[in-house]
Amino acid sequence: MTTATRKRRLYKIDQLEPDARRLALERFQEWRNKTWDSYDNETVSEPMQYKLKEHYGLTNCELSWRLSCCQGDGVAFTGNPDIYQWVKHDEHLAMLYLKLSVYCRLLHQDDPQLSISIVSTCHHYSHYNTMRLEVTNCASWDEEEHDGQEIYQMQTDIEEYLQELIKEISRDLERIGYAEIEYQSSEEYLNDNEYRFTANGHRYKSK
């Protein structure tokens, strides 16, 4: 004796009726909130880390963030970015660095050997205002001469520019992070990842 197997019709979320689509999205969002884990944190970090390194040129940096639409939330990064990589991605920084290098050679001073450190200034929050940037020069410059003081002022100009720049970068990464979180709870995400639902909006889980 054989038993007929009833085939259930399944739908993508954009194929559901409006009420079923709304319920399907609400249920999915509730499930995402309950099951969010370290893997999901990594998927949010990935586009921010990519933008930081590939677009802005900041290497050797570690992200820290909290994005829950609360006061004090945001994105910060710490580490020792390679200034030579950073210069390749920022025209104004390249101009400041070139000016410093040319001035050093005109004065027969050592070429600049700048290293950058970005440190956290707060243990409780991560946002644009919880980072401090420091520039250290390993070259030997004669500070006593007037021209030598001018060289150090150029180094200070670089440091001040970068201190403001990392705040702008932090705000940009925050926008990217929030956009990724919103996407992962959206109908677009469900369609892109081919989730299937029954006609009444229940998510189908294959055994």
N, C-alpha and C positions, 0 to 999 in steps of 0.2 A: 504494500500500500504506500503510495507516494503522497507527500504533502506539498501543496503548491506554495511557493514562496511569493509573498506580496512585495512588489517592488515599490519603494517609497520614492516619491518625486522630491528632488532637492533643488534649492534655488540659491543663486548669489544674492547678496543683500539688496542690490539695486533692482532685482526682479520681484521683490516682495511688494505686497500692498502697503500703503503708507503706515497703517497702524502696526502691522507686523514688522515692518522695517524699523520703526521707532523702538518697539519692544526688543527686537534683536540687538540693536545698538546699545540700548540701556543695559541689557543683560550682559553683553560682552564687556562694557565698560566697568560694570560691577565686578565681573570676574577678573579683569585686568588689575583692578585696584587690590583685590584680595591676593592675587598670585604674583605680584610684582617682585622680582628677585634680582640678584646680582647680574644675571645675564641681561636682563632688561636695562639695568644701569649701563652695561657695556654698550648696548645698542644705541643708547642716547649719547654716550661719550664719543663714540666713533666719529660722527660727523663734526663734532666740535674739535676733536683731536686732529682730524684731517685738515680742517680750516686753519687751525693754529700753526700746523707744520707746513702744509703745502701752499697755503695762500699767504700767510704772514711770514713764514720762514723761521718760526721759533722752534728750534730743536731742543732736545734734552729737557723737556718740561713735563710736569705731571699735573693733571687737572684735578680740581676738587670742586664739587658743586652741590647745591641743593635747590631744586626748582619745584616749589609747591605753592607758588603765588603768595608767599608770606613775607613780612618785613624781614630784611636781613638775608633773603635768598639771593642767589646769583651764582656766578662762575669765577673761579680764581685759578691761577696756575703758578707753580713755583719751579725753580730749577736754574740751570746755567746755560741759556741759549747761546749758540755760536754767533757772534756778531757778524762774522763774515757771511754766514748764510742769511742772516737778517737783512744785511745791506742789500743783498740781491733782490729782495722783495719790497723794498721801501725806497722810493726815489729821494725823499727828503733826507732820510738817514744816510743814504749814499752820498748826497751832496755834503752833508756835515762831516762825514768821515773823510771824504776826499779833500775837503778844505783843510782839515786837521793834518792829514798826511802831507799835503803839499807844503803847508806852512812849516812843518817839522823839517822837511828836506831843504827848504830855503834857508833855514836857520842852522843847518847842519846838525840837527838834533836827531836822536834815534827815532825810527818809525814808531808810531803808536802801537802798543800791544795791549789792547783793551779786552778785559774779560767782564762778563755781566753775570750778576746774581739777582734772582728774584726770590724774595723770601716772604713768608706770611707774617702779617702783623696781628692776626687774631686767631684764636683757637676755636672760637664758637661759630664763626660765620665764614662764608666764602663768597665774596663779591668784588666788584671793581675797586672798592676802597680798602681792601684787606691785603694789599700787596705793596711791597717796597722794593724798588729797583736800585741796585748799586753798581757803579762802574769803577773798576780797578784798572790802573795802568801799571804795567810791569816794565815799561821803558824808563830809561834814565834821562830826565830832563833837568835843565838848570833853572830852578825856580827863582833864583835870586835876580836874574836879569828881567827887565821889563817884558821882553819878547817871550821869555819863558812863562811869565804869568799869563800872557795872552794865550799860550798853548793850553794851559790848565783851564782857562775860561772856555775854550772851545770844547774841551772834554766835559765841562759842566753843562754846556749847551746841549751836548748829546744826551747826557744823563737826564736833564730836565725834559727834553723832547720825548725820550723813551718812557719816562715816568707817566706822562700824560697819555702816551700811545697805548700802554698796556691797559689803561682804564677803558679806552675806546674798544680795544680788542675784547676785553672782558664783557662789555655790554653786547657786542656783536655775537659772541659765543653764547651768551644768555638767550638771545633771540633764537639762535639756531637750536638750542636745547629745548626751549619751550615748544618750538615748531615741531620738533621730532616727537616729543611727548604727545602733543595734540594729534599728530598724524597717526601714532600707534593706537589711538583710541577712536579712530574715524572710520567712516564708511569706506573711504578710499583705501585704507589699510586692509580692511576686510576683503575688499574686491581684489586688491593686488596680491593678497596671499591666498586667494581662492577658498575662503571659508564658505561652507555650505549650510543652509538653513532649511527647516521644514516650512510649510506654508504659514504656520502660525508664529513663526519667528524663533523657534528653538534651534540652537546651533547643533548641527549634526557632528557627532564624534564617532569616527570609525573605530571598530574594536580591534 
